[in-house]
């Protein structure tokens, strides 16, 4: 369905609206896919702020920035992804995956296990 590095749009029950997400593939959660939120505004310690256009498949942001939020890993199965209209809109390249992996290594918002999973998933795109 989706693979690590895919940019995916679907309705987010947490946010109450459609949001974009970065797929990290399957983790230790079995058949569930893991995702990071992609936002247009920062405000949290675990936010990696990028310039608009660096993440393929995102619409232009009203702030001129695209944000990868490492504060929360969303896990969702195929059935729910279909229910929420999940659709691939783009994918990150190896260079951006490297930048994001470096950020993930340095952020304090992830647990040790989450950090190992996120960094491993992102590194799989360039190693």
N, C-alpha and C positions, 0 to 999 in steps of 0.2 A: 504494500500500500504506500508507505512513505519510508524514506531512508534518511540516515544521518546527513545533515546539511540542507535538507529541504526546508524551504520557507512555506509555511502552510497557513491558510486562512480558515478559521472556523468560529462558530458562535461560542463564546466563552461564558459558561454559566456563572463563573466567579465575577466577571466584569459586567455581565448582563448585555453584552453586545458582541458583534463580530470583532475578532482580534487576529493579529498575525503572530505566528509562533515559529521558533526555530526547532526543527526536529533533531533529537539526539539519538534516535533509533530506540531499540529495546534495551532496557537496563536489567537490573537485578529484579525487576518487577514482572518477570515472565512475559506474557503476551501483550503487556501494556506498552504503548509508545511513550517516550518522555519528551517534553518540550520546554523551551524557555520562552517567556513573553517577549515580544518585540513591541516597543512603545515609541511614541513621538516626543515624550517629555521625560526628563530625569527627575530625580528627587530622592532616590534611595541609595544607600551605600553600595549595593551590589549592581549598580547600573554601569554598563560600559557604553559611553556616548560616542557615536560615530556621526560622520557627516551624511546628510541625505544622499542617497544614490549608492552608498557602499554596500547595501544589502539588496541584491537583485530580487525583484518581485514585490517590493514594498511601494505603495503610492507615495507621492511627495508629502512630506510632513509639514504641518503648519508651523512647526518650530525650526525647521531647517536641520533637524537632527533626527537620527534613528538611534534607538536605545535598546540594547540587549540586557534584559533584566535577569540577573543570576540569583535573585532573592528567593525565587520559588520555582521548583521543578514541577510541572504539571504532568500527570500520568493519565493516559486515556486509552481505552481499548478500541478496536476497529468498529464495533457496533455503535459506540457513542460518537466516534469521529464521523461515521456516516450520518448518524442522526443530526449532528450539528453542522452538516454540510461541508466537511473538510475538503479543501482543494489546494493542491500545490500551485504556488504562484512564482516560485523561483528556487534558486539554491545558491549557497555560499561557495566560494572558491577556496582553494588551499591556502592562499595568502591570508584571507580574512579569517579562516578557521585557525590559523596560527596566531593571529592577533587575539582572537577570542580565547584560545587556550591559555595564552600568556596572562590575560586578564583573570581568567578563572583560577589560575594557580596563585595569583596574588590577592584575591578577594577573601575577606574574612567571613562572608555571609554563608558560605557553604560548609557543611560538615565534612569531615575527612573522607567519608565514604562518598558523599555527593561530589566532592571535588575530584576524587579519583575517577568516578564515572564520567563526569562532564569533560574533564581534560582528556581522558582516554577516547571518548567519542569524537571530540574535535580533532585530536591528533590523528585519528584514523583517516581523516580527509586529506592529510598531507604526508603521511609516512608510508 
